[in-house]
Amino acid sequence: MEFLAGKMLGFVLILTRVGAFFSSSPLFSWKAIPVRTKVIMALLVSAFFAAITPCEFTSENITLIETTLLIANEFLYGLAMGLVAYCLFAVVRASGQIISRQMGLTMAKVLDPFSGEQGQPLGMLLEIIFILLLFATSSHHLLIQVLSRSFQTFQPGLTPNVGVLVESVLTASSSLLMLALRMSAPLLAAFLLLMVVLAFMARVAPEANLLFLSMPLRVGMGMIMLTVFIPFLTNYINTFTTWLGRLMPV
């Protein structure tokens, strides 16, 4: 009976980490996925890791307060891993929002099918393409691999280093804008060149209404540059993999 209680406690700890990771990480936390499906996925993944992860607990030497602290530790660890993955995944949408601002499409809003909230169409388009590329290259397995590696390096029942977790989340959130600017840099350079040309035209032909000419030019250049830019979106998969392995607290 005590052996069974220890196994149940180990399964609860693993389920807590997996559930916290799923609730904050990309792909698994989308509202488009039914809650019942998320619960079934979390239970199946937890059952798999519980079968291969050594969790030796006895109900004699663990009190209720210690059990609560163990569950809280697993929740914090899974939440930190999910937030790091979410920040790196949000780089694609952030770069799309930067490009939308340069194209003058800031006020354009559509319903996000993943989160159920309003969002900019260009950012969502790039995110959908990136998701399709992830599934096409089987790179979505990286999230499960990271979760598996966490159970190898940080077994259930251990106390995590809160400082390392906070540093990983802060580093990932601060790297979000840097990576987004790096991804959208070629398009920003093209828009800067367009602004220089328009400024030169304003000096040469001041009677021309460049305010109305600039808008279709910015949109047209943005569409052309996006057509050239989208095939290179696969390069970010390697960057995503590298930064995920670097920032994950495992």
URMOKA-V69928 format. One record per backbone hydrogen bond with DSSP energy under -0.5 kcal/mol. CO is the residue of the C=O (numbers start at 1). NH is the residue of the N-H. E is the energy in kcal/mol with one decimal. If there is no record, write none. Layout:
CO|NH|E  CO|NH|E
This chain:
1|5|-2.2  2|6|-2.3  3|7|-2.1  4|8|-2.2  5|9|-2.1  6|10|-2.2  7|11|-2.2  8|12|-2.3  9|13|-2.2  10|14|-2.1  11|15|-2.8  12|16|-2.1  13|17|-2.0  14|18|-2.6  15|19|-2.8  16|20|-2.3  17|21|-2.2  18|22|-2.7  19|23|-2.1  20|24|-0.9  21|24|-0.5  21|25|-1.9  25|29|-1.2  26|28|-2.7  27|30|-0.8  30|33|-0.9  32|34|-0.5  34|38|-2.0  35|39|-2.5  36|40|-2.3  37|41|-2.5  38|42|-2.6  39|43|-2.4  40|44|-2.6  41|45|-2.7  42|46|-2.4  43|47|-2.6  44|48|-2.0  45|49|-2.4  46|50|-2.5  47|51|-1.3  48|52|-0.9  49|53|-1.7  52|54|-0.5  53|55|-0.5  55|57|-0.8  63|67|-2.1  64|68|-2.2  65|69|-2.2  66|70|-2.4  67|71|-2.2  68|72|-2.3  69|73|-2.4  70|74|-2.1  71|75|-2.2  72|76|-2.4  73|77|-2.2  74|78|-2.5  75|79|-2.5  76|80|-2.3  77|81|-2.0  78|82|-2.1  79|83|-2.3  80|84|-2.0  81|85|-2.1  82|86|-2.3  83|87|-2.4  84|88|-1.9  85|89|-1.9  86|90|-2.1  88|91|-0.7  89|92|-0.9  90|94|-2.4  91|95|-2.4  92|96|-1.8  93|97|-2.1  94|98|-2.0  95|99|-2.2  96|100|-2.2  97|101|-1.9  98|102|-1.5  99|103|-1.8  100|104|-0.8  100|105|-2.9  101|104|-0.6  105|108|-0.8  110|119|-2.7  111|113|-0.6  112|116|-2.0  114|31|-1.6  114|32|-1.3  117|112|-3.6  119|110|-2.7  120|124|-1.9  121|125|-2.3  122|126|-2.3  123|127|-2.0  124|128|-2.6  125|129|-2.3  126|130|-2.3  127|131|-2.2  128|132|-2.4  129|133|-2.1  130|134|-2.1  131|135|-2.4  132|136|-2.4  133|137|-1.9  134|139|-2.2  134|140|-0.9  135|138|-0.7  138|141|-1.0  139|142|-1.8  140|143|-1.0  140|144|-0.6  141|145|-2.4  142|146|-2.6  143|147|-2.0  144|148|-2.4  145|149|-2.5  146|150|-1.8  147|151|-1.2  148|152|-1.0  149|153|-2.1  150|154|-2.5  155|158|-1.7  158|160|-0.6  160|162|-0.9  161|165|-1.9  162|166|-2.7  163|167|-2.3  164|168|-2.2  165|169|-2.1  166|170|-2.6  167|171|-2.4  168|172|-2.3  169|173|-2.4  170|174|-2.3  171|175|-1.8  172|176|-0.8  173|177|-0.6  174|178|-0.8  175|179|-2.7  176|180|-2.2  177|181|-2.6  178|182|-2.1  179|183|-2.2  180|184|-2.2  181|185|-0.5  184|188|-2.2  185|189|-2.4  186|190|-1.7  187|191|-2.3  188|192|-2.1  189|193|-2.1  190|194|-2.0  191|195|-2.3  192|196|-1.9  193|197|-2.2  194|198|-2.5  195|199|-2.2  196|200|-2.1  197|201|-2.4  198|202|-2.1  199|203|-1.2  200|204|-2.1  201|205|-3.3  205|208|-1.5  208|210|-1.6  209|212|-0.6  209|213|-1.1  210|214|-2.4  211|215|-0.7  212|216|-0.8  213|217|-1.4  214|218|-2.7  215|219|-2.2  216|220|-2.6  217|221|-2.7  218|222|-2.1  219|223|-2.3  220|224|-2.2  221|225|-2.8  222|226|-2.2  223|227|-1.9  224|228|-1.5  225|229|-2.1  226|230|-2.7  227|231|-0.5  229|232|-1.1  230|233|-2.1  231|234|-0.9  232|235|-1.3  233|236|-1.0  234|237|-1.0  234|238|-0.7  235|239|-1.4  236|240|-3.4  237|241|-2.3  238|242|-2.5  239|243|-2.7  240|244|-2.0  241|245|-2.0  242|246|-1.6  243|247|-2.5  244|248|-1.5  248|250|-2.4
